[in-house]
Amino acid sequence: MKRLTLLLLCSVITSAFAAPKVITADRMIDVENGKLIKNAVVVVDGNRIQAAGVQGRITIPEDAERVDLGDATLMPGLMDMHVHLTSDATKHGYKRLSVSLPRAAITGVKHAEDTLMAGFTTVRNVGAPGFADVALRDAINAGDVAGPRMFVAGPSLGVTGGHCDSNLLPYEYEQYSEGVADGPWEVRKAVRRNIKYGATVIKFCATGGVLSKGTKVGAQQYTLEEMEALVAEAHLRGLTVATHAHGTSGIKDAIRAGVDSVEHVSLLDDEAITLALENGTYFSMDIYVTEYILGEGEKAGILEESLNKERIVGKRQRENFEKAVKAGVKMVFGSDAGVYPHGDNGKQFARMVKFGMTPIQAIQAATIHPATLLKQQETLGSLSEGKFADMVAVPGNPLEDMQKMEDIRFVMKDGQIVKTLAM
């Protein structure tokens, strides 16, 4: 960690004077066109991509530093649109009451590096208490710690007693989550507060959830009127909006209210799919996490109530993932890392293919589609001229074996190589 942090700090100072880098590999994935390019080369100047294409057709600067990855596949830095970097997968339920805000923030530093080393150079952190994710993002941007680019939500917004509230303690403790807001004007105020303290996306809970005590996973919580006010306020300020929604009515009202992405989307119906297609809404469906919850969750402190909810929801979610993919709904990669261990994000790729996606669709869901969702497609999401030099490589060809996405050997973020292992 100390070595990597020092490397990143030095890179900030020396990047303006560094020689161009030339990265070559046997293959490269063109995510914008859905093609595999053989004999690939990417030229990096500073923190931007100068050129990318086929070797022999790209002009190589004479003074360039060359990195030949051999039998490997290059692709853009991966993007996970649903993480909780300050959450610890080994502490769920009542165990989380023992974690202080400073401790969560410090833990987030480790998780940020784990995520970057797994090849995820950009994440959307959809909920953290005390704006700890804002502090972590700022520390990464300053070069103080290693981690991915972060788009952060601060505290998730939700109704009193809902999934985004804290429901573990009895009445006399008077405990509420800081994101609780009821009524159209209160939710507007909450959005404004989150923006004031550094949020760059807004996340709210439209329905109950699996891991919250006392909520029905399919029950709608915010009304359509409240959702419309919340989304309008966020969009007025230029921020995108993500909503936690398992239940059918909550999914549909969130789409009607204009959210940019719906998370989990477990209990959708045909009308929800039609609404998503008509509105261009993205789905972010965490179809790997059920394996961790049901396999390791009890040991980590997940309540029996929550385990029972996951037993019901997990299978339905995977069936509906396949249904949504077949219908052509826009999809982004969202793992819910923090519920399960950070750094294991890539395990979801194989499940996305198992449950209906082609390999190239799964990779696009973690590259160009998140960039478009975040309105960052001019600078992120593909290996194209002028974009930030974020890229990863795996041995062999992941389009033939998606489990290779769990074995990232090369990571470059912002033009700096932060991981390189033998292919």
C-alpha positions, 0 to 999 in steps of 0.5 A, a space after each residue: 500500500 505504501 509503495 503504491 501510494 508513493 507511486 501515485 504521488 510521484 506520478 502526479 508530480 512527474 506526469 507532465 515530464 514523462 515520456 509517452 507510453 506504448 501498450 501492445 497486446 495480442 488483442 483489444 476490445 473495442 467496446 463502442 463497436 463491440 469488436 475484438 481487434 488483433 495486434 493491438 496498440 494504445 499510445 498514452 501521452 500524459 493521462 490521455 489516450 493519444 491513439 489506439 488501434 492495430 499495430 503498424 497503423 499507428 504512429 509510435 513516438 520515438 521516445 515512447 516507453 514500451 510495454 508489451 503484454 503479449 498474449 493478453 486482451 486490453 480493454 478500458 478500465 472497468 466501471 462498477 456502478 454500485 459499490 459501498 467502499 466504506 462498508 465491510 462485508 464481514 460486518 452485517 446486521 447488529 455487527 455494523 453498530 460497532 463500526 464508527 464513522 472514522 473506522 468506516 472511512 479508514 476501512 474504505 481506504 483499503 477497499 479502494 485499493 482492493 477495487 483498483 487492483 481488481 481492475 475497476 478504475 471508476 466506481 459509483 459509491 451509492 451510499 455512505 454515512 457521514 459523507 465518508 465517501 466524499 472524503 475518500 474520493 477527495 483523498 484519492 484525487 489528491 494522491 493521498 491514497 490509491 483508488 478508483 475514480 469515484 462518483 459519490 452519493 453521500 448518505 442515501 435518502 429514504 423514508 422514516 423506517 424504510 430501507 435507507 433508515 437505521 431500524 436495528 435499535 428500539 424507540 428509546 434510542 431515537 436513532 435515524 439515518 441521516 438520509 431520512 427525508 419525508 415529503 416532497 420539500 424535505 426530499 428536495 432539501 435532502 438533495 440540496 444538503 447532499 450536494 452542498 457536502 460534495 455528492 456528485 450523484 443522488 441515491 434514494 430507496 424507493 422500496 424495502 430491501 433485503 438487508 434492512 430490518 423490518 422492511 418488506 422487500 417488495 413494498 413501495 416506500 417513497 410515493 410518486 410525488 416524492 420521487 418526482 420532487 427528488 429527481 427534479 431537484 437533482 436534475 436541476 443541479 445536473 446530477 444523475 439519480 440512482 434508486 434502490 428498488 426491488 418491488 414492482 410498483 416502486 420500480 415503475 414509479 421511479 422510472 416514471 419519476 425520471 430516475 437515471 438507473 434502477 438498482 437491484 430491479 428484482 421483481 419487475 414485470 413487463 410494464 416495468 421493462 416497457 417503461 425502461 425502454 421508453 425512458 432510456 432507464 438503465 438497470 443495475 442488477 447485482 446478480 452475483 451477490 446472492 451467492 455470498 449472502 446465502 453462503 457467507 451471510 449468516 457468519 457475517 451477521 446478516 439477520 435470518 429475516 434478511 436471509 429469508 428475503 434473499 432466498 425469495 428474491 435472488 432467483 426471481 432477480 436472475 430470471 428477470 435479469 435474463 428477461 430484461 437483457 432479452 428485451 434490450 433494456 440498457 444495463 450497467 455493471 453493479 455488484 453491490 460490493 460491500 455486501 460481499 468483499 471488495 476486490 471480488 467485483 469481477 466475479 459477476 461477469 461470468 454470472 451476467 453471461 450465464 443469465 443471458 448476456 453475451 460476453 461483449 455485452 457484459 464488458 460493455 455493461 462495465 465500460 461504455 454504458 456506465 460512462 454514458 449513464 454518468 454522462 462521462 462518455 467524452 472522457 471515460 468508457 472506451 480506448 479512444 483518442 482523447 479519453 483518460 488513459 484508464 485500461 486493464 488487461 487479462 491473460 488470453 481472451 475473456 470473450 472465450 472464458 469470462 472467468 478471466 475477468 476475475 484475473 486482472 493482471 495489468 491496470 493503468 489509471 490516469 496514464 499511470 501503471 498501478 499493477 502489472 503481473 506476468 501474463 
